[in-house]
């Protein structure tokens, strides 16, 4: 066990089909905290089965919800996960070793996204660096409603091993999630006074494709890699299209 006790914090909503594998992968944690936003399935029962502490909190937005979960932890070191993520054996060993004597107050890890039955190793699917392990007096989640990130007041270390991400249970579910995300992004940009023009609408998807498919070698991930990148390009187009629609409505 690591010398520094740590808590795993997870936000959930109807995550019964994904949560058990996540909890199994973090059985070495000193504490598991679940911030649930009103699940109607067996999420709470599964969490309690693995000794997690479940706290019901109505939805605040991704960033605020995760920061709420961090504040509920009993330990200052926290590892933040989503219900569809799993800690690999290599990452687990690295966390245990690092917390024996931490050299930094925050650590990032590579995240490998599983998409269409394959863990992506290139493009925007990998390494997908994610800062998830931190001492909470030196870092916090941003207030962003979507695409939230950890704000940290110093340099961060890098852990070995991958955080495994089950991107979606089906392609249809993944597309539904992307549609919700692009709506939230457009609304956030609109409230901030951002505007979109024809150039962004056309060039953003193109530059994104060239960057991830060719320069980041997404072409090596086969059809799943191509589909993943094209959906990302469509997200860029859709986000700006929705922002332009909001501008016109105003």
ROVO-90852 format. One line per 8 residues: number of its first residue (from 0); their letters; for each residue y, x, z of N, C-alpha, C. Coordinates in Angstrom, 3 decimals. Layout:
// ROVO-90852
NUM) a) Y:X:Z:Y:X:Z:Y:X:Z  ...
This chain:
// ROVO-90852
0) xxxxxxxx) -1.193:0.839:0.000:0.000:0.000:0.000:1.250:0.879:0.000  2.335:0.412:-0.656:3.575:1.195:-0.673:4.199:1.278:0.709  4.926:2.394:0.963:5.591:2.567:2.253:6.722:1.571:2.425  7.400:1.243:1.331:8.479:0.250:1.377:7.879:-1.132:1.123  7.916:-2.035:2.105:7.401:-3.387:1.843:8.247:-4.074:0.781  7.604:-4.901:-0.038:8.365:-5.576:-1.087:7.862:-6.994:-1.283  8.751:-7.815:-1.807:8.444:-9.216:-2.087:8.436:-9.446:-3.593  7.502:-10.240:-4.046:7.516:-10.738:-5.423:8.192:-12.100:-5.412
8) xxxxxxxx) 9.175:-12.295:-6.291:9.861:-13.583:-6.379:9.681:-14.141:-7.783  9.348:-15.426:-7.857:9.025:-16.075:-9.128:9.713:-17.430:-9.163  10.329:-17.777:-10.285:10.853:-19.132:-10.460:9.847:-19.919:-11.300  9.679:-21.194:-10.958:8.672:-22.003:-11.648:9.176:-23.413:-11.936  8.574:-24.004:-12.936:8.685:-25.435:-13.226:7.465:-25.810:-14.062  6.576:-26.597:-13.467:5.348:-27.020:-14.153:4.627:-25.830:-14.804  4.341:-24.837:-13.965:3.745:-23.594:-14.445:2.276:-23.460:-14.062  1.598:-24.572:-13.804:0.230:-24.521:-13.297:-0.718:-23.778:-14.229
16) xxxxxxxx) -0.532:-23.876:-15.531:-1.451:-23.244:-16.478:-1.266:-21.732:-16.564  -0.121:-21.220:-16.087:0.177:-19.801:-16.219:0.214:-19.066:-14.884  0.505:-19.778:-13.806:0.853:-19.132:-12.553:-0.293:-18.351:-11.918  -1.516:-18.857:-12.009:-2.623:-18.229:-11.296:-2.842:-16.783:-11.734  -2.813:-16.536:-13.032:-2.995:-15.167:-13.529:-1.866:-14.262:-13.048  -0.664:-14.797:-12.989:0.475:-14.032:-12.486:0.260:-13.650:-11.030  -0.136:-14.619:-10.208:-0.325:-14.367:-8.780:-1.482:-13.406:-8.524  -2.530:-13.504:-9.307:-3.647:-12.568:-9.161:-3.191:-11.130:-9.395
24) xxxxxxxx) -2.265:-10.936:-10.309:-1.829:-9.583:-10.663:-0.906:-8.965:-9.620  -0.363:-9.783:-8.697:0.559:-9.246:-7.683:-0.002:-9.436:-6.274  -1.317:-9.454:-6.165:-1.952:-9.643:-4.860:-1.653:-8.503:-3.893  -1.150:-7.373:-4.394:-0.843:-6.225:-3.549:0.539:-6.314:-2.901  1.310:-7.350:-3.221:2.655:-7.500:-2.653:2.576:-7.907:-1.180  3.614:-7.562:-0.422:3.675:-7.950:0.991:3.998:-9.431:1.140  4.664:-9.991:0.157:5.079:-11.397:0.228:5.290:-11.911:-1.190  4.987:-13.181:-1.399:5.271:-13.842:-2.671:6.118:-15.073:-2.385
32) xxxxxxxx) 7.256:-15.169:-3.053:8.170:-16.298:-2.884:8.268:-17.047:-4.212  8.063:-18.346:-4.171:8.174:-19.207:-5.355:9.377:-20.118:-5.173  10.327:-20.041:-6.101:11.448:-20.984:-6.120:11.151:-21.996:-7.223  10.738:-23.175:-6.826:10.300:-24.205:-7.777:11.396:-25.243:-7.960  11.631:-25.609:-9.217:12.720:-26.546:-9.506:12.246:-27.976:-9.727  11.108:-28.334:-9.115:10.670:-29.725:-9.151:9.436:-29.970:-9.986  8.427:-29.140:-9.844:7.210:-29.298:-10.639:6.478:-30.588:-10.296  5.893:-31.214:-11.328:5.097:-32.426:-11.120:3.611:-32.163:-11.339
40) xxxxxxxx) 3.259:-30.893:-11.612:1.846:-30.540:-11.792:1.351:-29.815:-10.539  0.332:-28.999:-10.679:-0.298:-28.349:-9.522:0.307:-26.987:-9.198  1.526:-26.720:-9.645:2.160:-25.420:-9.396:2.180:-25.074:-7.913  2.652:-25.995:-7.074:2.774:-25.718:-5.642:1.419:-25.469:-5.002  0.407:-26.254:-5.382:-0.926:-26.088:-4.813:-1.509:-24.713:-5.155  -1.315:-24.276:-6.395:-1.822:-22.966:-6.799:-1.086:-21.859:-6.039  0.221:-22.004:-5.896:1.006:-21.006:-5.172:0.532:-20.880:-3.729  0.305:-22.006:-3.066:-0.140:-21.990:-1.671:-1.540:-21.390:-1.543
48) xxxxxxxx) -2.371:-21.615:-2.551:-3.714:-21.051:-2.553:-3.677:-19.527:-2.473  -2.658:-18.917:-3.061:-2.526:-17.464:-3.054:-1.580:-16.967:-1.962  -1.267:-17.837:-1.013:-0.471:-17.426:0.134:1.013:-17.308:-0.131  1.484:-17.875:-1.225:2.910:-17.802:-1.536:3.703:-18.784:-0.683  4.950:-18.464:-0.478:5.880:-19.361:0.213:6.663:-20.122:-0.859  6.553:-21.435:-0.863:7.161:-22.264:-1.902:8.435:-22.906:-1.366  9.529:-22.727:-2.095:10.822:-23.318:-1.744:11.286:-24.145:-2.927  11.581:-25.400:-2.696:12.048:-26.283:-3.767:13.559:-26.153:-3.893
56) xxxxxxxx) 14.011:-25.851:-5.098:15.437:-25.699:-5.379:15.743:-26.322:-6.731  16.538:-27.397:-6.774:16.924:-27.971:-8.067:17.518:-26.901:-8.979  17.316:-27.077:-10.268:17.652:-26.064:-11.262:19.132:-25.698:-11.221  19.392:-24.380:-11.209:20.757:-23.857:-11.147:21.167:-23.126:-12.421  20.222:-22.943:-13.354:20.436:-22.036:-14.472:19.618:-20.783:-14.210  19.227:-20.062:-15.254:18.283:-18.967:-15.087:18.784:-17.901:-14.117  19.984:-17.385:-14.342:20.500:-16.333:-13.478:20.659:-16.785:-12.032  21.391:-17.872:-11.773:21.552:-18.340:-10.397:20.231:-18.711:-9.723
64) xxxxxxxx) 19.285:-19.277:-10.487:17.995:-19.646:-9.893:17.235:-18.402:-9.428  17.262:-17.348:-10.240:16.562:-16.121:-9.865:17.252:-15.429:-8.691  18.574:-15.485:-8.654:19.278:-14.881:-7.527:19.019:-15.662:-6.245  18.911:-16.981:-6.347:18.538:-17.784:-5.182:17.180:-17.342:-4.649  16.218:-17.126:-5.554:14.880:-16.699:-5.137:14.929:-15.342:-4.451  15.736:-14.428:-4.972:15.870:-13.104:-4.366:16.381:-13.217:-2.939  17.332:-14.097:-2.719:17.911:-14.245:-1.374:16.901:-14.793:-0.371  15.864:-15.475:-0.838:14.880:-16.058:0.082:13.838:-15.038:0.550
72) xxxxxxxx) 13.779:-13.869:-0.110:12.759:-12.875:0.231:13.000:-12.300:1.630  11.925:-11.945:2.297:12.024:-11.342:3.630:12.202:-9.829:3.564  11.923:-9.244:2.402:12.050:-7.795:2.229:13.212:-7.477:1.299  13.794:-6.297:1.483:14.931:-5.905:0.647:14.505:-5.449:-0.746  13.296:-4.897:-0.872:12.790:-4.547:-2.190:12.119:-5.775:-2.801  12.506:-6.114:-4.014:11.954:-7.301:-4.675:11.504:-6.954:-6.086  10.436:-7.605:-6.500:9.946:-7.541:-7.875:10.060:-8.940:-8.444  10.888:-9.111:-9.467:11.165:-10.436:-10.034:10.304:-10.667:-11.276
80) xxxxxxxx) 9.568:-11.762:-11.267:8.690:-12.095:-12.384:8.910:-13.533:-12.824  8.473:-13.824:-14.040:8.339:-15.200:-14.510:6.871:-15.572:-14.406  6.583:-16.862:-14.388:5.203:-17.313:-14.205:4.294:-16.896:-15.348  4.858:-16.612:-16.516:4.024:-16.230:-17.663:3.929:-14.712:-17.831  4.224:-13.971:-16.766:4.123:-12.514:-16.801:3.031:-12.030:-15.849  2.443:-10.896:-16.168:1.399:-10.294:-15.343:1.670:-8.811:-15.199  1.396:-8.268:-14.011:1.530:-6.840:-13.754:0.228:-6.153:-14.173  0.309:-5.227:-15.117:-0.879:-4.505:-15.571:-1.337:-3.543:-14.480
88) xxxxxxxx) -2.579:-3.054:-14.615:-3.103:-2.105:-13.633:-2.248:-0.842:-13.581  -1.809:-0.376:-14.746:-0.980:0.825:-14.786:0.358:0.626:-14.102  0.959:-0.535:-14.310:2.245:-0.825:-13.673:2.077:-0.984:-12.166  0.995:-1.621:-11.762:0.722:-1.779:-10.334:0.641:-0.414:-9.645  -0.103:0.520:-10.223:-0.230:1.858:-9.641:1.127:2.551:-9.571  1.937:2.369:-10.597:3.250:3.002:-10.628:4.174:2.427:-9.555  4.108:1.109:-9.343:4.933:0.476:-8.305:4.542:0.993:-6.924  3.248:1.025:-6.661:2.776:1.496:-5.357:3.207:2.939:-5.117
96) xxxxxxxx) 3.044:3.789:-6.129:3.425:5.191:-5.990:4.930:5.342:-5.783  5.721:4.600:-6.557:7.172:4.718:-6.505:7.728:4.284:-5.155  7.178:3.217:-4.599:7.702:2.693:-3.338:7.259:3.501:-2.129  6.451:4.524:-2.323:6.171:5.441:-1.227:7.450:6.176:-0.818  8.231:6.556:-1.821:9.492:7.257:-1.567:10.407:7.058:-2.770  11.097:5.920:-2.853:11.915:5.607:-4.029:13.041:6.622:-4.227  13.208:7.062:-5.465:14.298:7.980:-5.811:15.523:7.218:-6.312  15.325:5.965:-6.704:16.408:5.110:-7.182:16.371:3.795:-6.414
104) xxxxxxxx) 17.400:2.987:-6.605:17.421:1.669:-5.966:17.077:0.557:-6.955  16.736:0.925:-8.191:16.312:-0.056:-9.185:15.437:0.633:-10.217  14.480:-0.125:-10.745:13.540:0.437:-11.722:13.316:-0.555:-12.858  13.255:-0.002:-14.056:12.937:-0.800:-15.227:11.493:-0.542:-15.626  10.960:-1.422:-16.442:9.588:-1.297:-16.927:9.516:-1.827:-18.356  8.577:-1.315:-19.125:8.372:-1.821:-20.479:7.642:-3.162:-20.400  8.098:-4.104:-21.206:7.439:-5.409:-21.260:6.797:-5.587:-22.633  5.500:-5.893:-22.624:4.760:-6.108:-23.859:4.548:-7.600:-24.053
112) xxxxxxxx) 5.078:-8.139:-25.142:5.040:-9.576:-25.387:3.835:-9.959:-26.235  3.037:-10.885:-25.724:1.891:-11.382:-26.483:2.341:-12.547:-27.344  2.080:-12.453:-28.629:2.572:-13.456:-29.570:1.526:-13.674:-30.645  1.153:-14.939:-30.854:0.145:-15.298:-31.848:-1.132:-14.485:-31.647  -1.533:-14.356:-30.375:-2.788:-13.713:-30.044:-2.778:-12.200:-30.022  -1.600:-11.575:-30.099:-1.529:-10.111:-30.166:-0.374:-9.605:-29.322  -0.624:-8.546:-28.533:0.465:-7.893:-27.807:1.251:-7.026:-28.785  2.520:-7.346:-28.962:3.361:-6.613:-29.898:3.685:-5.234:-29.339
120) xxxxxxxx) 3.679:-4.227:-30.202:3.933:-2.846:-29.775:5.144:-2.235:-30.471  5.847:-3.021:-31.263:6.998:-2.515:-32.004:8.051:-3.624:-32.096  9.050:-3.410:-32.959:10.069:-4.420:-33.202:10.842:-4.761:-31.945  11.233:-6.044:-31.822:11.939:-6.466:-30.615:10.966:-6.923:-29.541  9.656:-6.855:-29.830:8.649:-7.252:-28.862:8.218:-6.143:-27.927  8.615:-4.868:-28.231:8.219:-3.745:-27.380:9.119:-2.549:-27.661  9.559:-1.782:-26.634:9.163:-1.903:-25.233:9.896:-2.976:-24.429  10.928:-3.605:-24.989:11.601:-4.718:-24.308:11.877:-4.364:-22.835
128) xxxxxxxx) 12.634:-3.292:-22.618:12.880:-2.785:-21.269:13.457:-3.861:-20.360  12.866:-3.990:-19.184:13.263:-5.040:-18.237:13.424:-4.430:-16.843  14.611:-4.580:-16.269:14.858:-4.110:-14.907:14.432:-5.234:-13.961  13.354:-5.016:-13.221:12.788:-6.091:-12.411:12.520:-5.704:-10.956  12.411:-4.408:-10.671:12.139:-3.960:-9.303:13.410:-3.320:-8.759  13.935:-3.862:-7.656:15.185:-3.314:-7.133:15.348:-3.606:-5.651  16.234:-2.809:-5.042:16.651:-3.026:-3.659:17.842:-3.976:-3.712  17.712:-5.147:-3.129:18.651:-6.238:-3.415:20.068:-6.017:-2.901
136) xxxxxxxx) 20.297:-5.011:-2.060:21.669:-4.710:-1.645:22.419:-3.918:-2.707  21.707:-3.465:-3.727:22.325:-2.667:-4.777:22.227:-3.327:-6.155  21.668:-4.512:-6.241:21.507:-5.178:-7.536:21.432:-6.682:-7.326  21.753:-7.410:-8.376:21.676:-8.871:-8.322:21.552:-9.416:-9.743  21.067:-10.654:-9.844:20.998:-11.317:-11.147:22.377:-11.816:-11.554  22.663:-11.736:-12.846:23.923:-12.261:-13.369:23.928:-13.783:-13.281  25.081:-14.366:-13.480:25.220:-15.819:-13.399:24.958:-16.517:-14.729  24.452:-15.798:-15.711:24.234:-16.369:-17.041:23.186:-17.480:-16.996
144) xxxxxxxx) 23.468:-18.567:-17.692:22.535:-19.693:-17.740:21.318:-19.375:-18.594  21.448:-18.415:-19.514:20.336:-17.984:-20.357:20.548:-16.515:-20.694  19.475:-15.785:-20.974:19.530:-14.339:-21.208:20.197:-13.631:-20.037  19.783:-14.023:-18.845:20.278:-13.418:-17.617:19.800:-11.971:-17.512  20.490:-11.176:-16.726:20.106:-9.768:-16.559:20.429:-9.329:-15.143  19.804:-8.226:-14.733:20.062:-7.663:-13.413:21.255:-6.718:-13.510  22.243:-6.936:-12.647:23.424:-6.081:-12.563:23.191:-5.074:-11.441  23.313:-3.796:-11.754:22.950:-2.744:-10.805:24.094:-1.747:-10.683
152) xxxxxxxx) 24.323:-1.236:-9.485:25.490:-0.391:-9.247:25.221:1.107:-9.371  24.133:1.495:-9.994:23.843:2.918:-10.157:22.787:3.145:-11.206  22.335:4.401:-11.362:21.265:4.698:-12.341:19.950:4.070:-11.898  19.075:3.813:-12.849:17.778:3.227:-12.518:16.656:4.131:-13.011  15.515:4.034:-12.352:14.345:4.789:-12.754:13.494:3.985:-13.726  12.453:4.613:-14.247:11.538:3.971:-15.195:10.116:4.051:-14.660  9.439:2.918:-14.624:8.058:2.852:-14.150:7.089:3.010:-15.318  5.922:3.593:-15.032:4.860:3.665:-16.025:4.103:2.332:-16.047
160) xxxxxxxx) 3.445:2.057:-17.155:2.664:0.826:-17.266:3.504:-0.323:-17.795  2.824:-1.338:-18.274:3.497:-2.463:-18.931:3.479:-3.725:-18.083  4.575:-4.469:-18.196:4.614:-5.848:-17.724:4.153:-6.706:-18.901  3.061:-7.439:-18.722:2.480:-8.221:-19.809:3.061:-9.625:-19.822  3.584:-10.019:-20.969:4.265:-11.303:-21.093:3.535:-12.203:-22.086  3.053:-13.327:-21.574:2.471:-14.350:-22.448:3.618:-15.194:-22.981  4.094:-14.868:-24.190:5.344:-15.457:-24.680:5.328:-16.975:-24.712  4.223:-17.563:-25.089:4.127:-19.018:-25.144:2.670:-19.412:-25.277
168) xxxxxxxx) 2.360:-20.615:-24.838:0.986:-21.102:-24.972:0.658:-21.466:-26.411  1.645:-21.796:-27.204:1.441:-22.127:-28.611:2.729:-21.805:-29.355  2.622:-21.683:-30.670:3.805:-21.412:-31.469:4.800:-22.567:-31.359  4.301:-23.792:-31.309:5.184:-24.953:-31.192:5.976:-24.903:-29.885  5.297:-24.527:-28.782:5.985:-24.423:-27.492:7.032:-23.313:-27.528  6.704:-22.211:-28.184:7.652:-21.103:-28.299:8.891:-21.525:-29.079  8.690:-22.258:-30.171:9.829:-22.718:-30.971:10.686:-23.713:-30.196  10.057:-24.584:-29.412:10.815:-25.527:-28.590:11.700:-24.772:-27.597
176) xxxxxxxx) 11.138:-23.703:-26.991:11.905:-22.915:-26.020:13.084:-22.217:-26.692  12.857:-21.685:-27.901:13.943:-21.006:-28.609:15.059:-21.982:-28.967  14.701:-23.212:-29.288:15.709:-24.212:-29.609:16.579:-24.509:-28.384  15.944:-24.601:-27.212:16.711:-24.826:-25.979:17.617:-23.640:-25.679  17.083:-22.429:-25.867:17.863:-21.227:-25.572:19.090:-21.115:-26.475  18.928:-21.387:-27.765:20.072:-21.261:-28.668:21.144:-22.296:-28.354  20.740:-23.461:-27.886:21.721:-24.469:-27.463:22.509:-23.964:-26.258  21.808:-23.403:-25.268:22.483:-22.866:-24.081:23.405:-21.707:-24.451
184) xxxxxxxx) 22.953:-20.847:-25.346:23.788:-19.726:-25.771:25.069:-20.211:-26.449  24.928:-21.171:-27.350:26.098:-21.693:-28.053:27.068:-22.347:-27.083  26.561:-23.107:-26.140:27.426:-23.759:-25.151:28.144:-22.736:-24.285  27.432:-21.668:-23.883:28.046:-20.622:-23.069:29.158:-19.911:-23.833  28.912:-19.571:-25.088:29.924:-18.909:-25.901:31.126:-19.822:-26.125  30.858:-21.106:-26.330:31.944:-22.059:-26.564:32.845:-22.171:-25.334  32.237:-22.237:-24.157:33.038:-22.320:-22.920:33.859:-21.054:-22.698  33.335:-19.914:-23.189:34.045:-18.646:-23.033:35.114:-18.436:-24.106
192) xxxxxxxx) 35.271:-19.393:-25.011:36.284:-19.290:-26.051:35.858:-18.498:-27.266  34.549:-18.163:-27.368:34.051:-17.434:-28.530:34.046:-18.348:-29.747  34.238:-17.744:-30.926:34.206:-18.501:-32.164:33.263:-17.815:-33.149  32.755:-18.590:-34.098:31.843:-18.057:-35.113:32.377:-18.385:-36.495  32.164:-17.468:-37.425:32.580:-17.672:-38.801:31.412:-17.515:-39.753  31.710:-17.640:-41.031:30.665:-17.571:-42.051:29.987:-16.198:-42.062  30.758:-15.145:-41.789:30.194:-13.802:-41.784:29.093:-13.649:-40.743  29.354:-14.110:-39.509:28.335:-14.025:-38.461:27.123:-14.884:-38.811
200) xxxxxxxx) 27.376:-16.040:-39.369:26.290:-16.953:-39.708:25.316:-16.315:-40.696  25.855:-15.563:-41.660:25.020:-14.988:-42.716:24.522:-13.580:-42.394  25.385:-12.754:-41.798:25.046:-11.342:-41.620:24.219:-11.073:-40.366  24.408:-11.869:-39.330:23.674:-11.615:-38.088:22.155:-11.683:-38.285  21.606:-12.697:-38.965:20.151:-12.712:-39.183:19.683:-11.548:-40.053  20.472:-11.189:-41.071:20.068:-10.109:-41.979:20.012:-8.765:-41.262  21.072:-8.432:-40.519:21.090:-7.147:-39.815:20.004:-7.099:-38.740  19.733:-8.225:-38.135:18.674:-8.262:-37.126:17.318:-7.974:-37.756
208) xxxxxxxx) 17.053:-8.540:-38.926:15.777:-8.313:-39.598:15.607:-6.836:-39.968  16.639:-6.241:-40.563:16.561:-4.837:-40.972:16.339:-3.943:-39.759  17.039:-4.235:-38.686:16.933:-3.397:-37.483:15.529:-3.425:-36.904  14.973:-4.617:-36.702:13.709:-4.712:-35.986:12.480:-4.560:-36.882  12.556:-5.001:-38.132:11.373:-4.929:-38.992:11.184:-3.535:-39.581  12.292:-2.895:-39.940:12.183:-1.584:-40.568:12.448:-0.437:-39.587  13.615:-0.416:-38.938:13.969:0.713:-38.079:13.152:0.733:-36.785  12.819:-0.437:-36.247:12.010:-0.487:-35.027:10.532:-0.736:-35.326
216) xxxxxxxx) 10.167:-0.634:-36.613:8.770:-0.632:-37.078:8.008:-1.906:-36.730  8.687:-3.034:-36.715:8.008:-4.305:-36.505:6.989:-4.593:-37.590  7.125:-3.940:-38.729:6.176:-4.114:-39.826:4.763:-3.682:-39.435  4.645:-2.829:-38.399:3.328:-2.348:-37.971:2.588:-3.364:-37.108  3.244:-4.435:-36.714:2.606:-5.464:-35.887:2.024:-6.600:-36.726  1.926:-6.394:-38.024:1.285:-7.383:-38.884:2.017:-8.701:-38.956  1.260:-9.759:-39.235:1.852:-11.097:-39.367:2.507:-11.557:-38.066  1.881:-11.371:-36.886:2.567:-11.786:-35.646:3.928:-11.112:-35.483
224) xxxxxxxx) 4.017:-9.815:-35.816:5.297:-9.121:-35.711:6.330:-9.679:-36.670  5.918:-9.974:-37.895:6.832:-10.540:-38.889:7.338:-11.900:-38.440  6.431:-12.762:-37.979:6.825:-14.109:-37.542:7.768:-14.018:-36.341  7.459:-13.127:-35.395:8.293:-12.975:-34.204:9.715:-12.568:-34.578  9.845:-11.627:-35.504:11.169:-11.159:-35.909:11.906:-12.234:-36.699  11.213:-12.938:-37.583:11.869:-13.993:-38.365:12.364:-15.123:-37.467  11.618:-15.443:-36.422:12.091:-16.462:-35.480:13.355:-15.966:-34.775  13.370:-14.662:-34.422:14.572:-14.096:-33.822:15.765:-14.160:-34.765
232) xxxxxxxx) 15.530:-13.909:-36.038:16.603:-14.015:-37.034:17.102:-15.446:-37.146  16.172:-16.389:-37.133:16.556:-17.795:-37.171:17.359:-18.172:-35.921  16.997:-17.579:-34.772:17.756:-17.843:-33.547:19.211:-17.402:-33.699  19.416:-16.228:-34.335:20.782:-15.755:-34.556:21.563:-16.740:-35.417  20.926:-17.179:-36.497:21.577:-18.158:-37.379:21.866:-19.464:-36.634  20.863:-19.976:-35.921:20.990:-21.270:-35.255:22.043:-21.230:-34.149  22.074:-20.126:-33.392:23.055:-19.991:-32.313:24.480:-20.117:-32.856  24.775:-19.404:-33.945:26.120:-19.454:-34.500:26.382:-20.782:-35.195
240) xxxxxxxx) 25.359:-21.376:-35.795:25.539:-22.692:-36.406:25.892:-23.733:-35.346  25.220:-23.680:-34.204:25.519:-24.618:-33.121:26.908:-24.376:-32.549  27.308:-23.102:-32.464:28.659:-22.802:-31.992:29.702:-23.348:-32.954  29.453:-23.205:-34.247:30.393:-23.738:-35.244:30.452:-25.258:-35.153  29.323:-25.894:-34.888:29.316:-27.353:-34.733:30.161:-27.777:-33.532  30.051:-27.018:-32.434:30.865:-27.325:-31.254:32.348:-27.134:-31.550  32.683:-26.105:-32.330:34.086:-25.872:-32.705:34.618:-27.053:-33.515  33.810:-27.548:-34.434:34.257:-28.634:-35.301:34.379:-29.948:-34.529
248) xx) 33.466:-30.149:-33.571:33.549:-31.360:-32.754:34.819:-31.366:-31.915  35.196:-30.164:-31.413:36.397:-30.073:-30.605:37.624:-30.375:-31.431
